[in-house]
């Protein structure tokens, strides 16, 4: 499952997001040139506009920092949830299997099912 997710991320999501980013960047660059032109025209007639460049750059870096921290927190949450789920899967399988088999066989089957579950997830 994680291998399929990685494949989809590298083969579908990232190439499309790169194309989309290029499209957005081109249009954003045009919009920024127009906005700076407006600022220059306003300053030519005597209207003072605070420096928009530093505000825009600051906002972009804050956005990148926020997106990076959210991605890091999501990956951390997924790893933690996976690690906490393994003992629950084992205990649940062992409890169910102990109803039908003796404890030794139930223990071994629970380990086998847990290993299969981990392999399917990875």
C-alpha positions as CSV (number, residue, x, y, z in Angstrom):
1,X,0.0,0.0,0.0
2,X,2.8,2.4,0.8
3,X,4.7,1.3,-2.3
4,X,1.6,2.0,-4.4
5,X,1.2,5.4,-2.6
6,X,4.9,6.2,-3.3
7,X,4.5,5.2,-7.0
8,X,1.4,7.4,-7.4
9,X,3.1,10.3,-5.7
10,X,6.2,10.1,-7.9
11,X,4.5,9.2,-11.2
12,X,1.2,11.1,-11.0
13,X,1.1,13.8,-8.3
14,X,4.6,15.3,-8.5
15,X,4.7,15.7,-12.4
16,X,1.3,17.2,-12.4
17,X,2.1,19.5,-9.5
18,X,5.3,20.6,-11.3
19,X,3.3,21.5,-14.4
20,X,0.7,23.3,-12.3
21,X,3.4,25.1,-10.3
22,X,5.0,26.3,-13.6
23,X,1.6,27.6,-14.8
24,X,0.8,29.3,-11.6
25,X,4.3,30.8,-11.4
26,X,4.0,32.2,-15.0
27,X,0.7,33.8,-14.2
28,X,1.9,35.0,-10.8
29,X,4.9,36.6,-12.4
30,X,2.7,38.6,-14.8
31,X,0.5,39.7,-11.9
32,X,3.5,40.8,-9.8
33,X,4.9,42.8,-12.8
34,X,1.5,44.5,-13.2
35,X,1.3,45.2,-9.4
36,X,4.8,46.7,-9.3
37,X,3.9,48.8,-12.4
38,X,0.8,50.1,-10.5
39,X,3.0,50.9,-7.5
40,X,5.4,52.8,-9.7
41,X,2.6,54.8,-11.3
42,X,1.2,55.6,-7.9
43,X,4.6,56.7,-6.6
44,X,5.0,58.9,-9.7
45,X,1.9,60.9,-8.9
46,X,2.9,61.3,-5.2
47,X,1.0,58.4,-3.5
48,X,3.4,56.5,-1.2
49,X,2.9,52.7,-1.1
50,X,4.9,50.7,1.5
51,X,7.4,48.3,0.0
52,X,5.3,45.4,-1.3
53,X,8.2,43.3,-2.3
54,X,9.3,42.4,1.2
55,X,5.8,41.7,2.3
56,X,5.2,39.3,-0.6
57,X,8.5,37.5,-0.1
58,X,7.9,37.3,3.6
59,X,4.4,35.8,3.0
60,X,5.8,33.3,0.5
61,X,8.4,32.1,2.9
62,X,5.8,31.8,5.7
63,X,3.6,29.8,3.4
64,X,6.5,27.4,2.5
65,X,7.3,27.0,6.2
66,X,3.7,26.2,7.0
67,X,3.4,23.7,4.2
68,X,6.7,22.0,5.2
69,X,5.7,21.8,8.8
70,X,2.3,20.3,8.0
71,X,3.8,17.7,5.7
72,X,6.4,16.8,8.4
73,X,3.6,16.5,11.0
74,X,1.5,14.3,8.7
75,X,4.4,11.9,8.1
76,X,5.2,11.8,11.8
77,X,1.5,11.1,12.5
78,X,1.4,8.3,9.9
79,X,4.5,6.6,11.3
80,X,3.2,6.9,14.9
81,X,-0.2,5.5,13.9
82,X,1.4,2.6,12.1
83,X,3.6,1.8,15.1
84,X,0.7,1.9,17.5
85,X,-1.5,-0.2,15.3
86,X,0.8,-3.2,15.1
87,X,0.3,-4.3,18.8
88,X,-3.4,-3.7,18.5
89,X,-3.7,-5.9,15.4
90,X,-1.6,-8.6,17.1
91,X,-3.7,-8.6,20.3
92,X,-7.0,-8.5,18.5
93,X,-6.0,-11.4,16.3
94,X,-4.7,-13.4,19.2
95,X,-7.9,-12.8,21.2
96,X,-10.1,-14.0,18.3
97,X,-7.9,-17.0,17.5
98,X,-7.7,-18.2,21.1
99,X,-11.5,-18.9,20.9
100,X,-10.8,-21.5,18.2
101,X,-7.3,-22.7,18.7
102,X,-5.0,-23.5,21.6
103,X,-2.8,-20.6,22.8
104,X,0.4,-21.7,21.0
105,X,-1.3,-22.0,17.6
106,X,-3.3,-18.8,18.2
107,X,0.0,-17.0,19.1
108,X,1.8,-18.1,16.0
109,X,-1.2,-17.4,13.7
110,X,-1.6,-14.0,15.3
111,X,2.1,-13.3,14.5
112,X,1.6,-14.5,11.0
113,X,-1.4,-12.3,10.4
114,X,0.3,-9.3,11.9
115,X,3.3,-9.8,9.6
116,X,1.0,-10.2,6.6
117,X,-0.8,-7.0,7.6
118,X,2.5,-5.1,7.8
119,X,3.6,-6.4,4.4
120,X,0.3,-5.3,2.9
121,X,0.6,-1.9,4.4
122,X,4.2,-1.4,3.2
